[in-house]
């Protein structure tokens, strides 16, 4: 009979402490089974992941291997410098984060319908595009008709028309009898962000004048927004996004204090906007690092208590896909969770059909309900900074903060944010970062579910009304799916012209156990380019391969051999000969180069440049660009 110990819950008391070295030896054994030989720290390195900005994620973090004790103990408490754990003492625990809906429409009446529907169903503040690409300034009153302006904060995004839009909103507050202290939100002046988007230079004088007005008469409003989305959307990394936001914020602080505001007043006029991605830990660390960095700026400015950064997080437009847009719901849910856990004051979830045009009512409903579920059912806001104390999160926060600070210093040495934009430094740096990331996307090292992985060629995309054209002319707006979208568009045009998608024949050899993995891999890869993979019959040999290929309708004489290495040695030569006799002109083999003999022309394998392969295949199939 087993006698249970009566010592409370000291469940590990009888077990000896394992050492890091013992764990590494277990890892060595796992790697050895997969054909890799590595020992000690090299074994741990083999499981590490290289991130952008020179950062590296390790497979295990412990007190001994993570950030120095002074870093962990120096993160402080919510509401106190350096504000890593939150800019407000209560964080979002009291009422959750602000659920801020983005609304874009040129028709004031239709915009008003969407505004009222969203506010009646869970949205707590509005983010309106005004002027070019949005509702006209003259239509703002109609758009906000019926809105209780003392209850619903409004944030404006008006580009070059920020002064006119702000004047219109302030006039509405006055006409509605809203007390100055009850008006909340952001007037959205962002001259440098507008320049980044459009290459149009705006003087800072207008933003300074607006800040003086709000500081004097509207204590609940902030005049300026430091929008980091232009840099994120141009392909920037997390550290670059942070560094450029710091440089922009510092430029605004200098202009505001030169314009007559006190240092603390100047800090109180800024709100920061960041992208939240489906990389949840990086997003959490980015928001925490942003607060720490801004607190350092406040300390250096002689106003340490004014350094509580107000943050608006927006689910990343870069990660949104046009194909299989339903998966965007999953991406935005993870991003929203990360933004909330990371301590963002306001969170905007972009609707899943954001890249297809104007979101419909259903998509906006799902977007706002994402926050509602996370707040009301998952209770994410009950604990302030729940990731705080995680060895991984603390280490990543610290490393990201240091990388961002170094880039900020680079911008400052170049003369500040305006000079760095106009000299091309910012564009060149972001383009280089995106070029490296594009290589990973092309090789599917960074997978895109529903696009580069598990695409569905038979999907019917929802049709949406075209969205208003957004300001452009400055930094580019990149998307993760853009290379694959171009391939799929070629396939769609071919389908429309011929009634069929381009096809490739999969010649699977041997039993399912031998070919399933590589056949699935090959089908997945070709479908990512809009190429239908014909796999009928399920398995072929030298006698059946020719007739099966002839019946497949494969374009351009394309066929792919799929099986295990031993079966390639036994059957691939004879099957390849049969395929060529039946008209196959290009034979691919699913496997590493050199797996089979000279009877194949090309190889497809994990890590190959899928975009280059697919583009070449479509060319050879005669599919128009």
Buried (B, 14 or more C-beta within 10 A) or exposed (E): EEEEEEEEEEEEEEEEEEEEEEBBEEBBEEBEEEEEEBEEEBBBEBBEEEBBBEBEBBEBBEEEEBBEEEBBEBBBBBBBBBBBBBBBEEBBBEEBBBBBBBBBBBBBEBBBEBBBBBBEBBBBBBBBBBBBBBBBBEBBBBBBEEBEBBEBBBBBBBBBBBBBBBBBBBEBBEEEEBEBEBBBBBBBBBBBBBBBBBBEEBEBEBBBBBBBBBBEEBEBBBBBBBBBBBBBBBBBBBBBBBBBBBBBBBBBBBBBBEBEBEBBBBBBBBBBBBBBBBBBBBBBBBBBBBBBBBBBBBBEBEBBBBBBBBBBBBBBBBBBBBBBBBBBBEBBBBBBBBBBBBBBBBBBBBBBBBBBBBBBEEBBBBBBBBBBEBBEEEEBBEEBBBBBEBBBBBBBBBBBBBBBBEBBEBBBEBEBBBBBBBEEBBBEBBBEBBEEBBEBBBBBEBBBBBBBEBBEBEEEEBEBEEBBEBBEEBBEBBBBBBBBBBBBEBBBBBBEEEEEBBBBBBBBBBEEEBBBBBBBBBBBBBBBBBBBBBBEEEBBBBEBBBEBBBEBEBBBBBBBBBBBEEBBEEBBBBBBBBBBEBEBEBBBBBBBEEBBEEBBBBBBBEEBEBBEBBBBBBEBBEBEE
